[in-house]
Amino acid sequence: MINDAPVPTEAIAALDTATLMQHVRVLAADSLLGRQPGTLGEDRTAAYLESQFKAIGLAPGNPDGTYTQKVPLVGITVTNAPTLTFAKGGTTRALKWRDDYVAWTKHVEPTASLDKSELVFVGYGTEAPEYQWDDFKGLDVAGKTLVMLVNDPPLADTARFGGARMTYYGRWTYKYEQAIKHKAAGVLLIHETEAAGYPFSVVQGKTAEQFDLVAPDKNMSRAAVEGWITLDQAKSLFAMAGQNFDALKAKAATPAFAPVPLGVTASVTLKNTLREVASRNMVAKLEGSDPALKDEVVVYSAHWDHFGVGVPVKGDSIYNGAADNATGTAGLLVLAQAFKTMKTSPKRSIIFLAVTAEEQGLLGAAYYAMVPLYPLEKTVANINMDMLSLWGPTRDLTVIGLGNSELDDYAQAIATAQHRVLTPDAEPEKGFYYRSDHFNFAKKGVPAFYAEAGVDVVGKPAGYGRQKRDEYTANDYHAPQDEIKPGWDLTGAVQDLELFLSMGYRVGNAAKFPEWRVGNEFRAAREAMFKK
């Protein structure tokens, strides 16, 4: 039985569109220079968040007495716009930087290269013993460059790979991890817009500075070169190898697939500038009211970063990230204000965590999960916000990963009281559950809830919400055009914030921790945590 205590009315009253929009205007302003980690934009963003935490009256979230958790990053920028050369016998094919391919290295070194590295097509690059699936079939690919398809194998059999839902095997991050596991020299993913979930223009944004956490080996265990090639270039590569792309792609969707050496080599040299980046997560705390439970925490998270100043698009070079994620960060501040208005705080403490470098691979959240300020075994739940509703109130709420945990029961009860319904992700094949900061909590075992705006917009014709979402993905996502739009209606965002507020309040007062559902992929990590 979940806790269904009503949220204090003074907290609900503190949620308003004017305050939310004011925070968004500051965070998405040109003066914050696109909020890129390691820049003046970060300094200004961090200063604003700290000032607001203080103004609200929240305590420092770091036990060291500050509102900052330092996150050491390395920034790596490819400076030479290198040509990627495919060669077979006396025939060569030159791929143009940014137009035909994008590549980078996570090695903390001034150069990284492939020198006539043999290309091997490994299908989806998946090894999933629970699904009796192995795309490598024991082939030694050490020192070679892997060519992979993105997403999961497209199967009609829903018993494998979650049906239409993308599993972690389909994420591009998993593909690069496979290159590490198999000691590959390089890895090139084939970009297909539908399978990736975004156009190649989004990948082109990765020609700017790339960030990473720094492993003790300076990331030398990773493949020297990681990247993407366009679908047209992939088809030309396969033709050069005497293969048919469509035929091999079809074979890759069967468990009988075996890797195919292409008989083509790849050569490229990346020249890099390196800089150490002292970035930061910003964190504040509302202490719980129960002396016996205040050491347990509910964590709200949102990423404050975006892409800074980059390649101009339609004459604009500032990637303001108004929707992504000035709205979520503004929502974090509004929720903090609402909790602070309560005459009695929840029994457990509430943590407000604004993380860095989400756009660089969820790095701020990954660092927090590795070096948590509060023990993960005492972290009751994570509620994450990444882009709030922009087009008015909705009759639904899209829950990414609906069915994962008992947190859905809290959301369902509150949604019902709002005369709304919870709906699953309409595009589960795009793997959104693995694409925001809550995923790092989930991987460690902490139940994590992530919702996106509903699409059944009150007072609008059927399909309006989906149309707006598709327009954003096509025109604004990770582009300088992600700015505050004249037609924004944040009443839907406040509607969702009320639900998030109620969830955190009820979980913060609940008699027991919410759990992952039986059979969930993260349940074992949580159980292991409690056995320590």
C-alpha positions as semicolon CSV with decimal commas, in nm:
position;residue;x (nm);y (nm);z (nm)
1;M;0,000;0,000;0,000
2;I;0,151;0,332;-0,104
3;N;0,140;0,644;0,109
4;D;-0,135;0,875;-0,022
5;A;-0,101;1,169;0,217
6;P;-0,212;1,496;0,055
7;V;0,053;1,756;-0,013
8;P;0,023;2,069;0,202
9;T;-0,182;2,329;0,018
10;E;0,082;2,597;0,068
11;A;0,328;2,386;-0,137
12;I;0,084;2,339;-0,424
13;A;0,016;2,713;-0,424
14;A;0,388;2,781;-0,463
15;L;0,390;2,619;-0,808
16;D;0,323;2,889;-1,066
17;T;0,402;2,957;-1,429
18;A;0,542;3,308;-1,371
19;T;0,820;3,190;-1,138
20;L;0,895;2,896;-1,363
21;M;0,923;3,116;-1,671
22;Q;1,141;3,368;-1,492
23;H;1,394;3,096;-1,410
24;V;1,381;2,969;-1,769
25;R;1,443;3,320;-1,905
26;V;1,757;3,352;-1,695
27;L;1,889;3,004;-1,769
28;A;1,819;3,025;-2,143
29;A;1,951;3,381;-2,186
30;D;2,236;3,451;-2,430
31;S;2,435;3,583;-2,134
32;L;2,474;3,226;-2,005
33;L;2,640;3,134;-2,336
34;G;2,462;2,802;-2,376
35;R;2,566;2,670;-2,032
36;Q;2,856;2,455;-2,154
37;P;3,067;2,292;-1,882
38;G;3,407;2,446;-1,831
39;T;3,314;2,788;-1,964
40;L;3,205;3,124;-1,833
41;G;2,856;2,997;-1,903
42;E;2,901;2,730;-1,636
43;D;3,029;2,985;-1,386
44;R;2,726;3,207;-1,442
45;T;2,485;2,914;-1,428
46;A;2,635;2,778;-1,106
47;A;2,628;3,122;-0,946
48;Y;2,260;3,162;-1,035
49;L;2,165;2,821;-0,897
50;E;2,353;2,879;-0,574
51;S;2,196;3,220;-0,530
52;Q;1,850;3,072;-0,578
53;F;1,911;2,783;-0,339
54;K;2,019;3,036;-0,078
55;A;1,725;3,268;-0,148
56;I;1,484;2,978;-0,109
57;G;1,646;2,895;0,224
58;L;1,783;2,551;0,144
59;A;2,088;2,413;0,320
60;P;2,405;2,330;0,126
61;G;2,364;1,988;-0,028
62;N;2,726;1,883;0,001
63;P;2,809;1,762;0,353
64;D;3,127;1,972;0,327
65;G;2,906;2,280;0,369
66;T;2,891;2,393;0,006
67;Y;2,631;2,382;-0,269
68;T;2,885;2,227;-0,505
69;Q;3,008;1,878;-0,586
70;K;3,324;1,907;-0,792
71;V;3,322;1,694;-1,107
72;P;3,665;1,656;-1,272
73;L;3,633;1,629;-1,649
74;V;3,863;1,638;-1,946
75;G;3,763;1,837;-2,254
76;I;3,892;1,699;-2,585
77;T;3,854;1,891;-2,912
78;V;3,947;1,756;-3,255
79;T;4,124;2,044;-3,430
80;N;4,222;1,918;-3,774
81;A;3,896;1,821;-3,953
82;P;4,063;1,496;-4,062
83;T;3,974;1,284;-4,362
84;L;3,871;0,924;-4,293
85;T;4,010;0,700;-4,566
86;F;3,872;0,359;-4,659
87;A;4,106;0,147;-4,871
88;K;4,079;-0,185;-5,053
89;G;4,365;-0,288;-5,276
90;G;4,446;0,016;-5,486
91;T;4,103;0,173;-5,437
92;T;4,045;0,440;-5,176
93;R;3,744;0,638;-5,061
94;A;3,779;0,965;-4,868
95;L;3,510;1,061;-4,617
96;K;3,473;1,427;-4,535
97;W;3,480;1,538;-4,172
98;R;3,137;1,634;-4,039
99;D;2,955;1,583;-4,370
100;D;3,021;1,209;-4,413
101;Y;3,135;1,106;-4,068
102;V;3,196;1,231;-3,717
103;A;3,460;1,092;-3,486
104;W;3,634;1,167;-3,159
105;T;3,856;1,005;-2,902
106;K;3,822;0,977;-2,527
107;H;4,196;0,906;-2,493
108;V;4,361;1,181;-2,291
109;E;4,629;1,221;-2,556
110;P;4,714;1,488;-2,819
111;T;4,658;1,243;-3,106
112;A;4,456;0,930;-3,175
113;S;4,456;0,734;-3,495
114;L;4,360;0,432;-3,698
115;D;4,635;0,309;-3,930
116;K;4,498;0,071;-4,193
117;S;4,271;-0,086;-3,933
118;E;4,067;-0,376;-4,069
119;L;3,692;-0,311;-4,077
120;V;3,458;-0,581;-3,948
121;F;3,080;-0,559;-3,962
122;V;2,942;-0,701;-3,637
123;G;2,572;-0,637;-3,694
124;Y;2,421;-0,481;-3,384
125;G;2,732;-0,564;-3,178
126;T;2,513;-0,738;-2,921
127;E;2,600;-1,015;-2,680
128;A;2,288;-1,105;-2,481
129;P;2,308;-1,459;-2,340
130;E;1,963;-1,431;-2,184
131;Y;1,826;-1,392;-2,537
132;Q;2,064;-1,650;-2,688
133;W;2,217;-1,377;-2,901
134;D;2,584;-1,331;-2,993
135;D;2,689;-1,109;-3,281
136;F;3,059;-1,184;-3,236
137;K;3,050;-1,565;-3,245
138;G;3,393;-1,583;-3,084
139;L;3,574;-1,382;-3,352
140;D;3,884;-1,202;-3,225
141;V;3,843;-0,839;-3,328
142;A;4,122;-0,693;-3,114
143;G;4,293;-0,408;-3,296
144;K;4,024;-0,391;-3,563
145;T;3,753;-0,133;-3,627
146;L;3,397;-0,243;-3,566
147;V;3,114;-0,128;-3,792
148;M;2,778;-0,152;-3,614
149;L;2,410;-0,084;-3,657
150;V;2,243;0,124;-3,388
151;N;1,943;0,015;-3,177
152;D;1,835;-0,344;-3,109
153;P;1,778;-0,611;-3,371
154;P;1,425;-0,548;-3,508
155;L;1,240;-0,865;-3,414
156;A;0,876;-0,961;-3,426
157;D;0,941;-1,194;-3,132
158;T;0,861;-0,975;-2,830
159;A;1,026;-1,226;-2,595
160;R;1,360;-1,095;-2,718
161;F;1,493;-0,744;-2,662
162;G;1,170;-0,610;-2,514
163;G;0,975;-0,608;-2,839
164;A;0,951;-0,252;-2,967
165;R;1,119;-0,116;-2,653
166;M;1,488;-0,044;-2,688
167;T;1,699;-0,228;-2,434
168;Y;2,037;-0,104;-2,319
169;Y;2,189;-0,329;-2,584
170;G;2,056;-0,084;-2,841
171;R;2,212;0,230;-2,697
172;W;2,512;0,380;-2,871
173;T;2,692;0,390;-2,537
174;Y;2,664;0,011;-2,516
175;K;2,813;-0,019;-2,864
176;Y;3,121;0,178;-2,759
177;E;3,147;-0,031;-2,441
178;Q;3,155;-0,340;-2,662
179;A;3,455;-0,196;-2,841
180;I;3,630;-0,167;-2,504
181;K;3,539;-0,524;-2,411
182;H;3,673;-0,663;-2,737
183;K;3,981;-0,439;-2,742
184;A;3,889;-0,289;-3,077
185;A;4,095;-0,007;-3,225
186;G;3,789;0,180;-3,343
187;V;3,413;0,168;-3,377
188;L;3,189;0,334;-3,635
189;L;2,812;0,337;-3,591
190;I;2,591;0,357;-3,897
191;H;2,349;0,646;-3,860
192;E;1,987;0,587;-3,950
193;T;1,749;0,857;-3,836
194;E;1,464;0,630;-3,732
195;A;1,686;0,384;-3,545
196;A;1,891;0,654;-3,374
197;G;1,592;0,869;-3,290
198;Y;1,740;1,191;-3,429
199;P;1,886;1,327;-3,755
200;F;2,255;1,325;-3,845
201;S;2,269;1,696;-3,767
202;V;2,254;1,601;-3,399
203;V;2,560;1,378;-3,443
204;Q;2,738;1,664;-3,621
205;G;2,718;1,857;-3,296
206;K;2,974;1,614;-3,156
207;T;3,246;1,780;-3,364
208;A;3,267;2,033;-3,084
209;E;3,456;1,975;-2,760
210;Q;3,382;1,635;-2,604
211;F;3,395;1,572;-2,232
212;D;3,454;1,265;-2,024
213;L;3,542;1,154;-1,677
214;V;3,907;1,058;-1,654
215;A;3,986;0,697;-1,566
216;P;4,319;0,611;-1,399
217;D;4,451;0,481;-1,735
218;K;4,361;0,814;-1,902
219;N;4,084;0,627;-2,087
220;M;4,337;0,430;-2,290
221;S;4,129;0,114;-2,252
222;R;3,870;0,269;-2,482
223;A;3,885;0,239;-2,859
224;A;4,120;0,498;-3,005
225;V;3,852;0,634;-3,238
226;E;3,476;0,634;-3,184
227;G;3,230;0,777;-3,430
228;W;2,939;0,764;-3,672
229;I;2,913;0,744;-4,050
230;T;2,613;0,845;-4,259
231;L;2,388;0,580;-4,408
232;D;2,493;0,675;-4,763
233;Q;2,860;0,634;-4,676
234;A;2,788;0,301;-4,507
235;K;2,617;0,172;-4,820
236;S;2,914;0,287;-5,030
237;L;3,153;0,114;-4,788
238;F;2,964;-0,214;-4,817
239;A;2,959;-0,186;-5,196
240;M;3,334;-0,125;-5,188
241;A;3,363;-0,447;-4,986
242;G;3,156;-0,637;-5,242
243;Q;2,864;-0,660;-5,003
244;N;2,505;-0,540;-5,008
245;F;2,412;-0,326;-4,708
246;D;2,044;-0,415;-4,704
247;A;2,115;-0,787;-4,728
248;L;2,367;-0,782;-4,444
249;K;2,139;-0,566;-4,232
250;A;1,863;-0,824;-4,277
251;K;2,101;-1,104;-4,172
252;A;2,203;-0,901;-3,866
253;A;1,842;-0,922;-3,746
254;T;1,876;-1,299;-3,699
255;P;2,052;-1,491;-3,420
256;A;2,248;-1,685;-3,685
257;F;2,435;-1,370;-3,791
258;A;2,815;-1,399;-3,782
259;P;3,059;-1,108;-3,817
260;V;3,169;-1,016;-4,167
261;P;3,526;-0,895;-4,231
262;L;3,486;-0,633;-4,502
263;G;3,833;-0,655;-4,654
264;V;3,856;-0,276;-4,624
265;T;4,087;-0,077;-4,397
266;A;4,028;0,255;-4,223
267;S;4,285;0,525;-4,157
268;V;4,245;0,857;-3,980
269;T;4,444;1,074;-3,741
270;L;4,270;1,298;-3,491
271;K;4,469;1,587;-3,352
272;N;4,335;1,708;-3,021
273;T;4,356;1,994;-2,781
274;L;4,309;1,889;-2,421
275;R;4,201;2,079;-2,116
276;E;4,114;1,980;-1,766
277;V;3,767;2,099;-1,673
278;A;3,673;2,153;-1,312
279;S;3,298;2,125;-1,353
280;R;3,037;2,092;-1,081
281;N;2,706;1,948;-0,981
282;M;2,497;2,193;-0,784
283;V;2,315;2,049;-0,485
284;A;2,089;2,172;-0,205
285;K;1,908;1,999;0,080
286;L;1,583;2,025;0,271
287;E;1,640;1,830;0,591
288;G;1,378;1,575;0,688
289;S;1,160;1,630;0,993
290;D;1,194;1,281;1,141
291;P;1,518;1,230;1,339
292;A;1,504;0,856;1,263
293;L;1,451;0,897;0,887
294;K;1,621;1,225;0,792
295;D;1,938;1,043;0,684
296;E;1,735;0,880;0,406
297;V;1,686;1,093;0,095
298;V;1,468;1,147;-0,207
299;V;1,670;1,300;-0,492
300;Y;1,521;1,530;-0,754
301;S;1,753;1,577;-1,051
302;A;1,778;1,788;-1,365
303;H;2,078;1,871;-1,582
304;W;2,180;2,236;-1,604
305;D;2,418;2,206;-1,902
306;H;2,379;2,246;-2,276
307;F;2,613;2,287;-2,575
308;G;2,749;2,639;-2,530
309;V;2,858;2,841;-2,831
310;G;2,910;2,629;-3,140
311;V;2,868;2,595;-3,512
312;P;2,619;2,860;-3,635
313;V;2,283;2,737;-3,761
314;K;2,073;2,992;-3,947
315;G;2,303;3,265;-3,818
316;D;2,277;3,172;-3,449
317;S;2,573;3,017;-3,265
318;I;2,443;3,013;-2,904
319;Y;2,288;2,680;-2,811
320;N;2,054;2,818;-2,545
321;G;1,888;2,491;-2,452
322;A;1,566;2,659;-2,340
323;A;1,355;2,343;-2,340
324;D;1,655;2,114;-2,291
325;N;1,705;2,168;-2,007
326;A;1,645;2,519;-1,878
327;T;1,287;2,406;-1,818
328;G;1,384;2,106;-1,607
329;T;1,637;2,306;-1,406
330;A;1,380;2,580;-1,353
331;G;1,137;2,310;-1,241
332;L;1,393;2,192;-0,985
333;L;1,405;2,541;-0,837
334;V;1,026;2,575;-0,831
335;L;0,993;2,238;-0,657
336;A;1,256;2,344;-0,405
337;Q;1,054;2,657;-0,330
338;A;0,736;2,452;-0,292
339;F;0,894;2,209;-0,046
340;K;1,042;2,495;0,152
341;T;0,698;2,652;0,203
342;M;0,574;2,344;0,390
343;K;0,513;2,402;0,760
344;T;0,647;2,051;0,823
345;S;0,901;1,896;0,592
346;P;0,870;1,533;0,481
347;K;1,016;1,280;0,723
348;R;1,303;1,206;0,487
349;S;1,538;1,468;0,348
350;I;1,487;1,602;-0,004
351;I;1,791;1,662;-0,225
352;F;1,784;1,896;-0,524
353;L;2,058;1,796;-0,765
354;A;2,142;1,996;-1,078
355;V;2,401;1,791;-1,266
356;T;2,662;1,882;-1,522
357;A;2,758;1,729;-1,858
358;E;2,440;1,535;-1,929
359;E;2,479;1,625;-2,293
360;Q;2,826;1,471;-2,288
361;G;2,705;1,128;-2,180
362;L;2,529;1,177;-1,844
363;L;2,867;1,247;-1,685
364;G;2,760;1,458;-1,387
365;A;2,502;1,202;-1,282
366;A;2,751;0,921;-1,344
367;Y;3,000;1,092;-1,115
368;Y;2,737;1,144;-0,844
369;A;2,641;0,776;-0,866
370;M;3,008;0,677;-0,830
371;V;3,080;0,928;-0,552
372;P;2,739;0,988;-0,393
373;L;2,703;1,262;-0,135
374;Y;2,440;1,047;0,037
375;P;2,464;0,667;0,049
376;L;2,273;0,503;-0,234
377;E;2,137;0,241;0,003
378;K;1,969;0,530;0,186
379;T;1,851;0,694;-0,135
380;V;1,484;0,607;-0,151
381;A;1,417;0,723;-0,507
382;N;1,525;0,953;-0,787
383;I;1,276;1,172;-0,973
384;N;1,432;1,322;-1,284
385;M;1,322;1,612;-1,503
386;D;1,454;1,660;-1,855
387;M;1,237;1,902;-2,056
388;L;0,900;2,005;-1,916
389;S;0,566;2,037;-2,093
390;L;0,551;2,344;-2,319
391;W;0,210;2,343;-2,486
392;G;-0,050;2,351;-2,209
393;P;-0,222;2,104;-1,975
394;T;-0,264;1,746;-2,089
395;R;-0,496;1,459;-2,013
396;D;-0,199;1,223;-2,002
397;L;0,158;1,195;-1,877
398;T;0,417;0,999;-2,072
399;V;0,615;0,780;-1,832
400;I;0,942;0,655;-1,979
401;G;0,988;0,300;-1,856
402;L;0,631;0,264;-1,731
403;G;0,607;-0,054;-1,528
404;N;0,964;-0,047;-1,398
405;S;0,897;0,018;-1,030
406;E;0,648;0,094;-0,756
407;L;0,710;0,463;-0,818
408;D;0,457;0,421;-1,098
409;D;0,193;0,343;-0,833
410;Y;0,251;0,683;-0,674
411;A;0,235;0,852;-1,012
412;Q;-0,083;0,664;-1,104
413;A;-0,264;0,764;-0,786
414;I;-0,174;1,130;-0,829
415;A;-0,255;1,131;-1,201
416;T;-0,596;0,981;-1,127
417;A;-0,665;1,263;-0,880
418;Q;-0,571;1,506;-1,159
419;H;-0,814;1,326;-1,395
420;R;-0,523;1,214;-1,609
421;V;-0,382;0,885;-1,729
422;L;-0,029;0,751;-1,746
423;T;0,079;0,639;-2,089
424;P;0,393;0,449;-2,189
425;D;0,651;0,597;-2,419
426;A;0,511;0,601;-2,773
427;E;0,863;0,557;-2,910
428;P;1,014;0,285;-2,690
429;E;1,248;0,191;-2,974
430;K;1,446;0,512;-2,911
431;G;1,558;0,404;-2,564
432;F;1,472;0,724;-2,380
433;Y;1,502;0,551;-2,042
434;Y;1,877;0,526;-2,102
435;R;1,916;0,884;-2,223
436;S;1,881;1,100;-1,915
437;D;2,036;1,132;-1,571
438;H;1,803;0,900;-1,381
439;F;1,966;0,609;-1,568
440;N;2,281;0,637;-1,356
441;F;2,073;0,598;-1,040
442;A;1,887;0,304;-1,194
443;K;2,208;0,127;-1,296
444;K;2,321;0,139;-0,933
445;G;1,985;0,003;-0,818
446;V;1,801;0,316;-0,699
447;P;1,440;0,321;-0,825
448;A;1,424;0,608;-1,072
449;F;1,124;0,779;-1,227
450;Y;1,135;0,979;-1,549
451;A;0,837;1,129;-1,729
452;E;0,798;1,345;-2,036
453;A;0,517;1,577;-2,136
454;G;0,187;1,421;-2,229
455;V;0,063;1,459;-2,585
456;D;-0,316;1,472;-2,537
457;V;-0,333;1,850;-2,496
458;V;-0,648;1,998;-2,348
459;G;-0,833;2,221;-2,595
460;K;-0,625;2,113;-2,893
461;P;-0,709;1,876;-3,177
462;A;-0,597;1,515;-3,172
463;G;-0,235;1,482;-3,275
464;Y;-0,139;1,835;-3,170
465;G;0,094;1,727;-2,891
466;R;0,268;1,470;-3,109
467;Q;0,303;1,727;-3,385
468;K;0,470;1,975;-3,148
469;R;0,708;1,710;-3,020
470;D;0,803;1,607;-3,373
471;E;0,856;1,970;-3,475
472;Y;1,088;2,019;-3,180
473;T;1,290;1,707;-3,263
474;A;1,323;1,805;-3,629
475;N;1,397;2,177;-3,586
476;D;1,517;2,261;-3,235
477;Y;1,666;1,957;-3,061
478;H;2,034;2,022;-2,984
479;A;2,026;2,325;-3,213
480;P;2,056;2,701;-3,146
481;Q;1,685;2,717;-3,229
482;D;1,600;2,566;-2,889
483;E;1,491;2,902;-2,751
484;I;1,183;3,031;-2,568
485;K;0,898;3,033;-2,819
486;P;0,610;3,284;-2,820
487;G;0,349;3,007;-2,803
488;W;0,478;2,835;-2,490
489;D;0,212;2,756;-2,229
490;L;0,370;2,639;-1,903
491;T;0,044;2,549;-1,732
492;G;0,112;2,192;-1,841
493;A;0,458;2,208;-1,685
494;V;0,307;2,322;-1,354
495;Q;0,053;2,039;-1,378
496;D;0,342;1,792;-1,410
497;L;0,541;1,960;-1,132
498;E;0,244;1,914;-0,900
499;L;0,259;1,542;-0,973
500;F;0,636;1,529;-0,915
501;L;0,596;1,728;-0,593
502;S;0,329;1,491;-0,465
503;M;0,538;1,187;-0,553
504;G;0,844;1,312;-0,366
505;Y;0,637;1,420;-0,067
506;R;0,460;1,086;-0,038
507;V;0,774;0,878;-0,091
508;G;0,950;1,103;0,161
509;N;0,687;1,007;0,420
510;A;0,626;0,645;0,317
511;A;0,657;0,353;0,557
512;K;0,874;0,157;0,313
513;F;1,109;0,210;0,021
514;P;0,958;0,172;-0,328
515;E;1,092;-0,133;-0,511
516;W;1,168;-0,236;-0,866
517;R;0,916;-0,474;-1,019
518;V;1,002;-0,842;-1,017
519;G;1,198;-0,920;-1,332
520;N;1,323;-0,564;-1,382
521;E;1,683;-0,541;-1,502
522;F;1,784;-0,313;-1,211
523;R;1,624;-0,508;-0,925
524;A;1,928;-0,728;-0,864
525;A;2,154;-0,426;-0,806
526;R;1,914;-0,292;-0,543
527;E;1,889;-0,627;-0,367
528;A;2,267;-0,660;-0,364
529;M;2,293;-0,313;-0,212
530;F;2,082;-0,414;0,086
531;K;2,274;-0,739;0,141
532;K;2,599;-0,557;0,212
